[in-house]
Amino acid sequence: TVSALFTCHGDMHAKNLSMLASFDRNEEMIECVLSPTYDFTVSRGVAGMANDNQALTVNQSLTPSESDLMNFGVQHCDLNPLQASEIINDVGTRVAKKLVEVSKNVHPLIVNDAVLSNSYNAGLIAVELQLKEFGFYLDNVTKTDNNFITSPRMPRL
């Protein structure tokens, strides 16, 4: 949920959540964990979806705050406040780093197509703005000479 929120993935819904289970030789479950998130789509800011919110609620909110995420982690994921905060910080920092990477390595098909280029840039900007709402600051994501440029300023520690 944190990664979906930070990446403006409005299509995050229950069908995009899976569990990974490990079993012993007697087919007894040893462990069951949430799988990595998959089927990501940046929906906010692109194709007329400027105000798109995520499909899953966190503490009954479609636009959860950091406090909502913290409370959800403590109340429903058996985390203490420090653990919840560390997860939020870790995910935000990773998304910020990945945003820098994908903004510098744009596929030529995207760069050479005005519609794709505009949508791609809108998605980058939407993710950047979402990160800023949670205190992860980057320089503005801009398109210059067919290169998408951004640089991390100061990820939250």
NUDREN-374028 format. One line per 2 residues: number of its first residue (from 1); their letters; for each residue y, z, x of C-alpha. Coordinates in steps of 0.05 Angstrom, whole numbers, plus 32768, in hexadecimal, padded with zeros to 4 digits. Layout:
<nodes>
NUM	A	Y,Z,X | ...
</nodes>
This chain:
<nodes>
1	TV	8000,8000,8000 | 8030,8010,8039
3	SA	8023,7FCE,805B | 802A,7FA8,8019
5	LF	806C,7FCA,800B | 8088,7FBC,8051
7	TC	8073,7F73,804F | 808F,7F66,8008
9	HG	8049,7F56,7FF0 | 8056,7F59,7FA5
11	DM	8010,7F3F,7F94 | 7FEE,7F7E,7FAE
13	HA	7FBF,7F93,7F76 | 7F7C,7FB6,7F6F
15	KN	7F55,7F76,7F7C | 7F74,7F74,7FC2
17	LS	7F59,7FB9,7FD4 | 7F12,7FC1,7FEE
19	ML	7EE8,7FF8,800B | 7EBC,7FF2,8049
21	AS	7E7E,801C,8047 | 7E4D,802F,807F
23	FD	7E06,8042,806F | 7DCF,8062,8098
25	RN	7D87,8047,809C | 7D75,806C,805B
27	EE	7DAE,8048,8038 | 7DD5,8088,8032
29	MI	7E20,807E,8036 | 7E3C,8099,8077
31	EC	7E84,8085,806E | 7EB1,8061,803D
33	VL	7EF7,804A,8052 | 7F2D,801D,8038
35	SP	7F27,7FD7,8056 | 7F61,7FB7,807A
37	TY	7F92,7F95,804A | 7F87,7F4B,803F
39	DF	7FA1,7F11,8016 | 7FEA,7F1F,8029
41	TV	8022,7EF6,800A | 806B,7F05,8014
43	SR	8084,7EFC,7FCD | 80C9,7F1C,7FCD
45	GV	8101,7EED,7FE0 | 80D9,7EAD,7FD9
47	AG	80D1,7E7A,7FA2 | 80FF,7E9C,7F70
49	MA	80DE,7EE0,7F79 | 811A,7F03,7F97
51	ND	810E,7F43,7F70 | 80C2,7F44,7F73
53	NQ	80A5,7F8A,7F78 | 805E,7F9C,7F8B
55	AL	802A,7F9B,7F54 | 800E,7FDF,7F63
57	TV	8036,801D,7F55 | 803E,8057,7F85
59	NQ	804E,8098,7F61 | 805C,806D,7F23
61	SL	8090,8043,7F48 | 808F,7FF8,7F55
63	TP	80C4,8003,7F8A | 80AA,8041,7FAE
65	SE	80D6,8068,7FDE | 80BF,808A,801E
67	SD	80BA,80CA,7FF6 | 808C,80A7,7FC4
69	LM	8060,808F,7FFD | 805E,80D4,801C
71	NF	804D,80F6,7FDA | 8016,80C2,7FCC
73	GV	7FF8,80CE,8011 | 7FF8,8119,8008
75	QH	7FE1,811B,7FBF | 7FAF,80E3,7FBD
77	CD	7F98,80D4,8004 | 7F8D,811B,801D
79	LN	7FC2,8113,8054 | 7FF2,8148,806B
81	PL	803C,8135,806E | 803A,8127,80B9
83	QA	7FFE,80F9,80B2 | 8020,80D3,8078
85	SE	805F,80CC,80A1 | 8039,80B3,80DE
87	II	8016,807E,80B4 | 8058,8066,8096
89	ND	8078,8064,80DC | 803B,8041,80FA
91	VG	8037,800B,80C4 | 8083,8000,80C5
93	TR	8084,7FF8,8110 | 8049,7FC8,810F
95	VA	8067,7F9E,80D8 | 80AA,7F9C,80FE
97	KK	8087,7F85,813D | 8060,7F50,8117
99	LV	809F,7F38,80F5 | 80BD,7F2C,813A
101	EV	807E,7F06,814F | 8079,7ED9,8112
103	SK	80C3,7ECB,8112 | 80BE,7EAF,8159
105	NV	807D,7E88,8150 | 808A,7E5B,8114
107	HP	8059,7E22,8109 | 807A,7DDD,8111
109	LI	8066,7DC9,80CB | 8091,7E01,80B0
111	VN	80CB,7DF3,80DF | 80CB,7DA9,80CD
113	DA	80CA,7DB3,8082 | 810B,7DCB,8062
115	VL	80E9,7DEB,8025 | 80B4,7E0F,804E
117	SN	80E7,7E23,8082 | 8115,7E41,804E
119	SY	80DC,7E67,802C | 80C2,7E80,806E
121	NA	8106,7E99,8083 | 8112,7EB9,803E
123	GL	80D0,7EDE,8047 | 80E3,7EF7,808C
125	IA	8126,7F0F,8073 | 8105,7F32,8037
127	VE	80D5,7F57,8066 | 810E,7F69,8095
129	LQ	8138,7F86,805C | 80FC,7FAD,8042
131	LK	80F1,7FCB,8087 | 813A,7FDE,808B
133	EF	8134,8004,8049 | 8101,8030,806B
135	GF	8129,8039,80AC | 8109,8003,80D7
137	YL	8143,7FDB,80F4 | 8141,7F95,8111
139	DN	8177,7F63,8120 | 8181,7F31,80E8
141	VT	814B,7EFD,80E1 | 816F,7EBA,80E7
143	KT	815C,7E72,80EE | 817D,7E51,812A
145	DN	816B,7E0B,8144 | 8128,7E0D,811F
147	NF	8115,7E4E,8141 | 8110,7E8F,811B
149	IT	812E,7EC7,8144 | 812B,7F12,813D
151	SP	8126,7F4C,816C | 8115,7F94,8160
153	RM	814E,7FC4,8166 | 8131,8008,815D
155	PR	80F0,8015,8138 | 80ED,805A,811B
157	L	80C5,808B,8145
</nodes>
